[in-house]
């Protein structure tokens, strides 16, 4: 939850229920898997994306980047007059 806040410069905040529901969904889809935590850590569960999860993430990022580029291009066009 802290990482989301830091990575988004505070723009995004998620609570525990959102985090754990999302992890559960990713596990159910086979897009994430639980991995062993290093022995010197606090014992919390650790997860990583699977190959399928990384592919889905990259596809989603490409889709979002395309939408941002198209939106910027549209907003840069001059406004049409309504005569």
Z-matrix of the N, CA and C atoms (Angstrom, degrees):
N
C 1 1.449
C 2 1.524 1 110.13
N 3 1.332 2 115.61 1 -39.32
C 4 1.472 3 119.28 2 178.22
C 5 1.518 4 110.45 3 -64.85
N 6 1.344 5 116.54 4 -40.72
C 7 1.465 6 120.40 5 -179.04
C 8 1.528 7 111.67 6 -60.75
N 9 1.317 8 117.10 7 -40.72
C 10 1.466 9 120.47 8 178.98
C 11 1.522 10 109.63 9 -59.97
N 12 1.304 11 116.87 10 -46.19
C 13 1.455 12 120.40 11 178.23
C 14 1.515 13 112.70 12 -61.91
N 15 1.319 14 116.49 13 -43.42
C 16 1.464 15 120.34 14 -179.24
C 17 1.523 16 111.68 15 -68.80
N 18 1.339 17 117.06 16 -44.34
C 19 1.467 18 120.46 17 -178.46
C 20 1.524 19 112.32 18 -65.75
N 21 1.325 20 116.37 19 -26.75
C 22 1.466 21 119.89 20 -179.23
C 23 1.526 22 112.29 21 -99.92
N 24 1.317 23 117.10 22 10.76
C 25 1.469 24 121.94 23 -176.64
C 26 1.530 25 111.28 24 54.08
N 27 1.324 26 115.70 25 37.69
C 28 1.451 27 120.94 26 176.98
C 29 1.517 28 115.18 27 83.15
N 30 1.331 29 117.96 28 -2.14
C 31 1.466 30 120.88 29 -177.72
C 32 1.524 31 112.30 30 -72.60
N 33 1.323 32 117.35 31 -29.37
C 34 1.471 33 121.24 32 -179.15
C 35 1.520 34 109.18 33 -117.95
N 36 1.308 35 114.27 34 136.19
C 37 1.467 36 120.29 35 176.02
C 38 1.509 37 107.13 36 -134.02
N 39 1.333 38 116.79 37 137.01
C 40 1.454 39 120.07 38 176.13
C 41 1.522 40 108.91 39 -129.51
N 42 1.306 41 114.91 40 147.81
C 43 1.450 42 120.92 41 178.37
C 44 1.517 43 110.74 42 -95.31
N 45 1.317 44 116.54 43 172.97
C 46 1.461 45 120.80 44 -177.83
C 47 1.526 46 113.51 45 -59.25
N 48 1.330 47 117.83 46 -40.65
C 49 1.471 48 120.05 47 -178.84
C 50 1.523 49 110.91 48 -62.69
N 51 1.324 50 117.15 49 -43.29
C 52 1.460 51 121.05 50 178.61
C 53 1.522 52 110.35 51 -63.14
N 54 1.309 53 116.27 52 -44.48
C 55 1.461 54 120.46 53 -179.42
C 56 1.522 55 110.87 54 -60.91
N 57 1.324 56 117.21 55 -51.02
C 58 1.460 57 119.77 56 -174.90
C 59 1.525 58 111.97 57 -71.62
N 60 1.322 59 118.72 58 -34.07
C 61 1.462 60 120.65 59 174.47
C 62 1.525 61 111.18 60 -64.48
N 63 1.315 62 116.46 61 -39.79
C 64 1.462 63 120.80 62 178.79
C 65 1.528 64 110.62 63 -66.49
N 66 1.320 65 116.95 64 -44.39
C 67 1.470 66 119.81 65 177.64
C 68 1.522 67 109.85 66 -60.10
N 69 1.317 68 117.67 67 -43.56
C 70 1.466 69 121.55 68 179.62
C 71 1.528 70 111.09 69 -60.78
N 72 1.334 71 116.27 70 -42.63
C 73 1.465 72 120.17 71 177.83
C 74 1.522 73 111.78 72 -63.25
N 75 1.323 74 116.74 73 -42.95
C 76 1.466 75 120.77 74 178.69
C 77 1.526 76 111.25 75 -63.13
N 78 1.329 77 116.65 76 -39.91
C 79 1.461 78 120.70 77 177.33
C 80 1.530 79 110.23 78 -64.44
N 81 1.335 80 117.15 79 -44.48
C 82 1.464 81 121.81 80 -179.67
C 83 1.530 82 111.88 81 -61.78
N 84 1.318 83 116.35 82 -36.34
C 85 1.468 84 121.04 83 179.39
C 86 1.527 85 112.83 84 -77.91
N 87 1.327 86 116.45 85 -12.21
C 88 1.457 87 120.09 86 -175.77
C 89 1.516 88 112.73 87 79.77
N 90 1.337 89 115.91 88 17.44
C 91 1.458 90 120.76 89 -178.12
C 92 1.525 91 112.24 90 -93.18
N 93 1.326 92 117.06 91 -9.16
C 94 1.465 93 122.08 92 177.49
C 95 1.518 94 107.66 93 -142.58
N 96 1.329 95 114.06 94 158.66
C 97 1.464 96 120.20 95 178.02
C 98 1.521 97 108.52 96 -144.53
N 99 1.314 98 114.65 97 150.58
C 100 1.463 99 119.51 98 177.23
C 101 1.520 100 108.07 99 -79.13
N 102 1.320 101 116.54 100 140.09
C 103 1.466 102 122.03 101 178.80
C 104 1.520 103 108.81 102 -126.58
N 105 1.305 104 115.77 103 157.98
C 106 1.457 105 120.39 104 178.25
C 107 1.520 106 110.15 105 -68.49
N 108 1.323 107 115.09 106 136.52
C 109 1.464 108 120.65 107 176.27
C 110 1.521 109 108.71 108 -84.82
N 111 1.314 110 117.39 109 147.78
C 112 1.462 111 119.04 110 174.75
C 113 1.530 112 110.86 111 -57.04
N 114 1.305 113 116.49 112 148.10
C 115 1.471 114 121.64 113 -174.67
C 116 1.531 115 113.15 114 -59.14
N 117 1.302 116 118.05 115 -31.55
C 118 1.470 117 120.48 116 -175.01
C 119 1.532 118 113.01 117 -85.54
N 120 1.327 119 118.32 118 6.89
C 121 1.472 120 120.05 119 -179.19
C 122 1.525 121 110.66 120 -90.28
N 123 1.323 122 115.01 121 -178.25
C 124 1.465 123 121.97 122 -173.67
C 125 1.529 124 114.63 123 -79.51
N 126 1.305 125 118.77 124 2.38
C 127 1.458 126 121.43 125 177.08
C 128 1.513 127 115.25 126 87.42
N 129 1.335 128 117.10 127 -1.24
C 130 1.468 129 118.65 128 177.34
C 131 1.528 130 109.61 129 -68.29
N 132 1.323 131 115.58 130 154.55
C 133 1.458 132 120.53 131 178.60
C 134 1.523 133 110.03 132 -67.68
N 135 1.310 134 115.36 133 148.81
C 136 1.458 135 121.90 134 178.04
C 137 1.519 136 108.01 135 -124.94
N 138 1.323 137 115.37 136 146.07
C 139 1.456 138 121.42 137 -178.72
C 140 1.518 139 108.87 138 -132.66
N 141 1.318 140 114.69 139 156.27
C 142 1.457 141 119.73 140 172.78
C 143 1.521 142 108.11 141 -142.75
N 144 1.325 143 115.53 142 156.08
C 145 1.451 144 120.03 143 177.22
C 146 1.517 145 109.65 144 -72.43
N 147 1.318 146 115.70 145 144.72
C 148 1.459 147 120.94 146 172.58
C 149 1.525 148 107.86 147 -83.82
N 150 1.322 149 116.51 148 176.80
C 151 1.469 150 120.36 149 177.36
C 152 1.534 151 109.27 150 -59.18
N 153 1.335 152 116.48 151 -42.46
C 154 1.453 153 120.43 152 178.89
C 155 1.533 154 111.44 153 -65.20
N 156 1.316 155 115.80 154 -37.30
C 157 1.457 156 120.56 155 177.64
C 158 1.518 157 112.36 156 -65.21
N 159 1.333 158 116.30 157 -41.46
C 160 1.469 159 119.70 158 177.53
C 161 1.524 160 110.89 159 -65.33
N 162 1.347 161 116.72 160 -39.07
C 163 1.471 162 120.13 161 178.08
C 164 1.528 163 110.44 162 -63.48
N 165 1.333 164 116.81 163 -43.18
C 166 1.468 165 120.70 164 178.15
C 167 1.524 166 110.67 165 -63.79
N 168 1.325 167 116.78 166 -41.31
C 169 1.464 168 120.78 167 178.38
C 170 1.525 169 110.87 168 -61.62
N 171 1.330 170 116.85 169 -47.32
C 172 1.466 171 120.11 170 -179.35
C 173 1.529 172 111.33 171 -62.89
N 174 1.332 173 117.17 172 -39.43
C 175 1.466 174 120.66 173 177.83
C 176 1.530 175 110.53 174 -63.53
N 177 1.326 176 116.73 175 -41.72
C 178 1.465 177 120.52 176 179.56
C 179 1.525 178 111.24 177 -66.95
N 180 1.317 179 117.50 178 -40.75
C 181 1.467 180 121.18 179 178.22
C 182 1.526 181 110.17 180 -62.23
N 183 1.338 182 116.79 181 -44.25
C 184 1.465 183 119.89 182 178.28
C 185 1.525 184 111.11 183 -60.76
N 186 1.328 185 116.83 184 -42.37
C 187 1.461 186 121.42 185 178.81
C 188 1.526 187 110.87 186 -61.57
N 189 1.322 188 116.39 187 -45.98
C 190 1.478 189 120.22 188 -179.53
C 191 1.524 190 111.30 189 -66.36
N 192 1.345 191 116.71 190 -41.44
C 193 1.464 192 119.69 191 179.53
C 194 1.524 193 110.50 192 -63.16
N 195 1.325 194 117.01 193 -40.15
C 196 1.456 195 121.03 194 177.82
C 197 1.521 196 110.87 195 -62.15
N 198 1.329 197 116.60 196 -43.44
C 199 1.464 198 120.49 197 179.02
C 200 1.524 199 111.21 198 -63.07
N 201 1.326 200 117.08 199 -40.45
C 202 1.469 201 120.70 200 178.77
C 203 1.525 202 110.25 201 -64.05
N 204 1.330 203 117.21 202 -45.11
C 205 1.463 204 120.42 203 -180.00
C 206 1.533 205 111.27 204 -61.75
N 207 1.325 206 116.91 205 -43.04
C 208 1.471 207 120.44 206 179.48
C 209 1.520 208 111.16 207 -66.08
N 210 1.326 209 116.51 208 -39.77
C 211 1.463 210 120.29 209 178.97
C 212 1.519 211 110.74 210 -65.15
N 213 1.324 212 117.08 211 -41.70
C 214 1.473 213 120.22 212 178.24
C 215 1.519 214 110.81 213 -63.98
N 216 1.333 215 116.46 214 -41.16
C 217 1.461 216 120.05 215 179.40
C 218 1.527 217 110.57 216 -63.63
N 219 1.331 218 117.17 217 -41.60
C 220 1.464 219 120.52 218 178.76
C 221 1.521 220 111.73 219 -66.20
N 222 1.319 221 116.98 220 -39.81
C 223 1.467 222 119.41 221 -178.02
C 224 1.523 223 111.92 222 -74.50
N 225 1.324 224 118.18 223 -16.60
C 226 1.464 225 121.58 224 179.17
C 227 1.517 226 111.30 225 -85.20
N 228 1.346 227 117.12 226 -15.25
C 229 1.474 228 119.80 227 179.92
C 230 1.521 229 108.95 228 -73.02
N 231 1.329 230 115.49 229 146.42
C 232 1.467 231 118.14 230 177.19
C 233 1.526 232 110.38 231 -66.68
N 234 1.309 233 115.26 232 148.09
C 235 1.467 234 121.09 233 179.82
C 236 1.524 235 109.36 234 -68.61
N 237 1.327 236 115.23 235 141.52
C 238 1.465 237 119.75 236 177.33
C 239 1.533 238 108.91 237 -81.39
N 240 1.319 239 115.24 238 140.55
C 241 1.472 240 118.53 239 177.35
C 242 1.518 241 109.42 240 -77.92
N 243 1.310 242 116.92 241 150.28
C 244 1.467 243 122.77 242 -179.39
C 245 1.527 244 108.84 243 -108.32
N 246 1.287 245 115.36 244 65.65
C 247 1.470 246 118.62 245 -177.87
C 248 1.499 247 112.17 246 -92.64
